[in-house]
Amino acid sequence: MSYFGKNIRKIRSLKSLSQQAFAELFELKRGTLGAYEEGRSEPKLETLIKIANYFSIPIDDLLTTELTVNNLLKFKGNLTVEQDLGEQEFFIKVPCITTLNQSDYIKYYNKDSYIQDLPFLSLPINPDKKFRAYTVQNLEMSKNELGMFPKDIAIGECIPPSVYSKLNNGTLVFVVTDKSIILRRLFITNDTYVLRAEHKNVDDVELQPKEIKEMWRVRYVFYHRLPETNFNLEEKLFQLEKDFDRLKNERK
């Protein structure tokens, strides 16, 4: 069960904010906020992150825990959207590769100054590991109505070259080469790295280790829409809760 609606009602009450005032803070329509509070709709990822960051509340707490007033009073009370979100201790900045910056990323992936200027997601995940976010740009990892679709976001953990050959066949990765960034499942045959799509009409891509600039193992996926249309809403929310439990455990 998602507690998002109940929690934002409590936040509004604690901050003495009307639905209209709260909605305007996050560029929402009042009716959209009402649907959230009544449990008739779930927020988009960008809205969820914006609200969590604004009030310095961990995303998983906002979604999966019915927060009390005492809980909420422990979080920061200042209502300024100009704060540096990356400085919050339980969030880390995850640079994001998008359709617009992909070609530049391929050129400058190893330049720290470039990486620091990328758009980023602020997420409650392990600060001791290196992550990248990748915005899905095609249907290669879709199958029927399941899988990953454009605008979904894959969060990848950096894999050192020495570990490439130790990954299990079928591991979901995105790989940076001289020409492109490829999101596929990895299969290793001798010294050849085969990247295989879920879509049956897409050919495999074969690479040699020296052709790989970076490899990121996908740890989390944020869906632009509810991912499995044959599940009912309760099952979808249960899956979402499990996803954020993994985020919470990763942070420990």
C-alpha positions as CSV (number, residue, x, y, z in Angstrom):
1,M,0.0,0.0,0.0
2,S,1.2,3.5,-0.8
3,Y,1.0,6.1,1.9
4,F,2.0,9.0,-0.3
5,G,-1.5,10.6,-0.3
6,K,-1.8,10.4,3.5
7,N,1.7,11.8,4.0
8,I,1.3,14.9,1.8
9,R,-2.0,15.7,3.6
10,K,-0.2,15.6,6.9
11,I,2.6,17.8,5.5
12,R,0.1,20.3,4.3
13,S,-1.6,20.3,7.7
14,L,1.7,20.8,9.5
15,K,2.8,23.6,7.2
16,S,-0.7,25.2,7.1
17,L,-0.8,24.9,3.3
18,S,-4.0,24.7,1.3
19,Q,-4.2,22.2,-1.6
20,Q,-3.9,25.1,-4.0
21,A,-0.7,26.5,-2.3
22,F,0.9,23.1,-2.1
23,A,0.1,22.3,-5.7
24,E,1.6,25.6,-6.9
25,L,4.8,24.9,-5.1
26,F,5.4,21.8,-7.3
27,E,3.7,23.1,-10.5
28,L,0.8,20.8,-10.1
29,K,-2.9,21.3,-10.7
30,R,-5.1,21.3,-7.6
31,G,-7.1,18.4,-9.0
32,T,-4.0,16.4,-9.5
33,L,-2.9,16.9,-5.9
34,G,-6.4,15.9,-4.8
35,A,-6.2,12.7,-6.7
36,Y,-2.9,11.9,-5.0
37,E,-4.3,12.6,-1.6
38,E,-7.4,10.4,-2.2
39,G,-5.3,7.5,-3.6
40,R,-6.8,7.8,-7.1
41,S,-3.4,8.5,-8.7
42,E,0.3,8.0,-8.1
43,P,2.9,10.8,-8.7
44,K,5.3,10.8,-11.6
45,L,8.9,10.1,-10.6
46,E,10.0,13.7,-11.1
47,T,7.2,15.0,-8.9
48,L,8.0,12.4,-6.2
49,I,11.7,13.4,-6.1
50,K,10.9,17.1,-6.1
51,I,8.5,16.8,-3.1
52,A,10.9,14.5,-1.2
53,N,13.9,16.8,-1.7
54,Y,11.8,19.9,-0.9
55,F,11.0,18.6,2.6
56,S,14.2,16.5,3.0
57,I,12.1,13.3,3.4
58,P,13.6,10.0,2.1
59,I,11.6,8.8,-0.9
60,D,11.0,5.4,0.5
61,D,9.6,6.9,3.8
62,L,7.3,9.2,1.8
63,L,5.9,6.3,-0.2
64,T,5.9,3.3,2.2
65,T,5.6,4.6,5.7
66,E,2.6,6.4,7.3
67,L,4.5,9.3,8.8
68,T,3.5,10.8,12.1
69,V,3.7,14.5,13.1
70,N,6.8,13.6,15.2
71,N,8.4,12.0,12.2
72,L,7.8,15.0,10.1
73,L,9.1,17.4,12.7
74,K,12.5,15.6,12.5
75,F,12.9,16.7,8.9
76,K,14.0,20.2,7.8
77,G,11.3,22.8,8.0
78,N,12.5,25.5,5.7
79,L,10.4,25.9,2.6
80,T,12.9,27.1,0.0
81,V,13.3,25.4,-3.3
82,E,16.7,27.0,-3.9
83,Q,18.5,24.7,-1.5
84,D,21.3,22.6,-2.8
85,L,19.6,19.2,-3.0
86,G,22.8,17.4,-3.5
87,E,24.0,18.3,0.0
88,Q,21.4,16.4,1.8
89,E,23.1,13.6,3.6
90,F,20.8,10.7,2.5
91,F,20.7,11.7,-1.2
92,I,23.4,11.5,-3.7
93,K,23.6,13.1,-7.1
94,V,23.3,10.7,-10.0
95,P,24.4,12.2,-13.3
96,C,21.8,11.6,-16.0
97,I,22.4,10.7,-19.7
98,T,19.5,11.9,-21.8
99,T,18.6,12.0,-25.5
100,L,20.0,15.5,-25.7
101,N,23.4,14.9,-24.1
102,Q,24.2,11.4,-25.2
103,S,26.5,12.3,-28.1
104,D,28.4,14.7,-25.8
105,Y,28.6,12.1,-23.1
106,I,30.3,9.6,-25.4
107,K,33.0,12.3,-26.1
108,Y,33.5,13.5,-22.6
109,Y,32.5,10.6,-20.3
110,N,35.9,10.7,-18.6
111,K,36.0,14.5,-18.0
112,D,35.0,15.3,-14.4
113,S,34.1,18.9,-15.3
114,Y,31.6,17.7,-17.9
115,I,30.1,15.1,-15.6
116,Q,29.5,17.7,-12.9
117,D,27.5,19.8,-15.3
118,L,25.1,17.0,-16.3
119,P,21.5,17.1,-15.1
120,F,21.1,14.8,-12.2
121,L,18.7,12.8,-10.1
122,S,18.9,13.0,-6.3
123,L,18.4,9.6,-4.9
124,P,18.7,7.8,-1.5
125,I,21.2,5.1,-2.7
126,N,24.7,4.0,-1.5
127,P,27.0,7.0,-1.6
128,D,30.1,4.7,-1.7
129,K,29.3,3.5,-5.2
130,K,29.3,5.3,-8.5
131,F,26.1,5.5,-10.5
132,R,24.7,6.8,-13.8
133,A,21.1,7.4,-14.8
134,Y,20.2,6.6,-18.4
135,T,17.0,7.6,-20.1
136,V,15.7,4.9,-22.3
137,Q,15.4,6.1,-25.9
138,N,14.0,3.2,-27.9
139,L,11.9,0.0,-27.7
140,E,14.8,-2.4,-27.9
141,M,14.2,-3.6,-24.3
142,S,10.4,-4.0,-24.7
143,K,8.6,-7.2,-25.2
144,N,4.9,-7.1,-26.1
145,E,3.6,-4.6,-23.5
146,L,6.2,-5.3,-20.9
147,G,9.8,-4.3,-20.4
148,M,11.4,-0.8,-20.8
149,F,10.0,2.0,-22.9
150,P,11.2,5.5,-23.9
151,K,11.5,7.9,-21.0
152,D,12.0,5.1,-18.5
153,I,15.1,5.7,-16.4
154,A,17.7,3.0,-15.7
155,I,20.1,3.6,-12.8
156,G,23.4,1.8,-13.4
157,E,26.3,1.0,-11.0
158,C,29.8,1.4,-12.5
159,I,31.5,-2.0,-13.3
160,P,35.3,-2.0,-13.5
161,P,36.8,-3.6,-16.6
162,S,38.3,-6.4,-14.4
163,V,34.8,-7.5,-13.4
164,Y,33.3,-7.6,-16.9
165,S,34.0,-11.2,-17.5
166,K,32.6,-12.2,-14.1
167,L,29.1,-10.9,-14.7
168,N,26.4,-13.5,-15.1
169,N,24.9,-14.1,-18.5
170,G,21.7,-12.1,-18.9
171,T,22.8,-9.2,-16.6
172,L,21.1,-6.0,-17.7
173,V,23.7,-3.3,-18.5
174,F,24.2,-0.2,-20.5
175,V,27.5,0.1,-22.3
176,V,29.3,3.2,-23.7
177,T,31.3,2.7,-26.9
178,D,32.9,5.1,-29.4
179,K,29.7,5.5,-31.3
180,S,26.7,4.8,-29.0
181,I,25.3,3.9,-25.7
182,I,23.6,0.5,-25.7
183,L,21.1,-0.8,-23.2
184,R,20.9,-4.6,-23.4
185,R,21.4,-7.9,-21.6
186,L,25.0,-9.1,-21.5
187,F,26.1,-12.6,-22.7
188,I,29.8,-13.5,-22.8
189,T,31.1,-16.1,-25.3
190,N,34.9,-16.6,-25.1
191,D,36.2,-13.0,-25.5
192,T,33.1,-11.7,-27.2
193,Y,30.6,-9.6,-25.4
194,V,27.1,-10.1,-26.9
195,L,24.5,-7.4,-26.1
196,R,21.0,-8.8,-26.6
197,A,17.7,-6.9,-26.8
198,E,14.4,-8.1,-25.5
199,H,12.6,-7.1,-28.8
200,K,12.7,-10.1,-31.1
201,N,13.3,-8.0,-34.3
202,V,16.5,-6.4,-33.0
203,D,19.9,-7.9,-33.9
204,D,22.6,-8.7,-31.3
205,V,25.5,-6.4,-30.9
206,E,28.9,-8.0,-30.5
207,L,31.8,-6.2,-28.9
208,Q,35.4,-6.9,-27.9
209,P,36.4,-5.7,-24.4
210,K,38.7,-3.0,-25.9
211,E,35.6,-1.4,-27.6
212,I,33.9,-0.8,-24.2
213,K,34.6,2.6,-22.7
214,E,32.2,2.1,-19.7
215,M,29.8,-0.5,-18.4
216,W,27.0,0.2,-16.0
217,R,25.1,-2.6,-14.4
218,V,21.4,-1.7,-14.0
219,R,20.3,-1.8,-10.4
220,Y,17.0,0.1,-10.5
221,V,14.5,1.2,-13.1
222,F,12.0,4.0,-12.7
223,Y,9.1,3.6,-15.1
224,H,7.5,6.5,-16.9
225,R,4.3,4.5,-16.6
226,L,3.1,1.6,-14.5
227,P,5.2,-1.2,-16.0
228,E,3.0,-4.3,-16.2
229,T,-0.5,-3.7,-17.5
230,N,-1.8,-7.1,-16.5
231,F,-1.2,-6.4,-12.8
232,N,-3.9,-4.8,-10.7
233,L,-3.2,-1.5,-8.9
234,E,-2.5,-3.1,-5.5
235,E,0.1,-5.5,-7.0
236,K,1.7,-2.5,-8.8
237,L,2.0,-0.6,-5.6
238,F,3.4,-3.6,-3.8
239,Q,6.1,-3.9,-6.5
240,L,6.9,-0.2,-6.1
241,E,7.3,-0.7,-2.3
242,K,9.7,-3.5,-2.9
243,D,11.7,-1.4,-5.3
244,F,12.2,1.3,-2.7
245,D,12.9,-1.3,0.0
246,R,15.9,-2.3,-2.2
247,L,16.9,1.4,-2.3
248,K,16.8,1.6,1.4
249,N,18.8,-1.6,1.9
250,E,21.4,-0.4,-0.6
251,R,21.9,2.8,1.4
252,K,22.7,0.8,4.7
